[in-house]
Amino acid sequence: MRRMILPSLTAVALFAATGAYAAQATGSIKSMDAKAHTLTLDNGTVFSIPAKQGMGKMKTGEKVKVTYQDKGGKHMATSVVPQ
């Protein structure tokens, strides 16, 4: 029984930690929707922007790097930086 506990806990910890990593995407802004708080890149990927972060001075056509996490099936942006 003890032989199974440590490997099981390790597997659960590794599985839980994989969702915590942020991913990155780069591209040009294709469109923005201030009401829905979304940003779409030229490759069609849609990112949700937190209301408190706002859309700032972003413009359509601007190249950006988006850092995001997947939450609830959505790409939630944590950072949007001009390139």
Stockholm file with secondary structure:
# STOCKHOLM 1.0

chainA/1-83         MRRMILPSLTAVALFAATGAYAAQATGSIKSMDAKAHTLTLDNGTVFSIPAKQGMGKMKTGEKVKVTYQDKGGKHMATSVVPQ
#=GR chainA/1-83 SS CHHHHHHHHHHHHHHHHGGGCCEEEEEEEEEEETTTTEEEETTSCEEECCTTTCCTTCCTTCEEEEEEEEETTEEEEEEEEEC
#=GC SS_cons        CHHHHHHHHHHHHHHHHGGGCCEEEEEEEEEEETTTTEEEETTSCEEECCTTTCCTTCCTTCEEEEEEEEETTEEEEEEEEEC
//
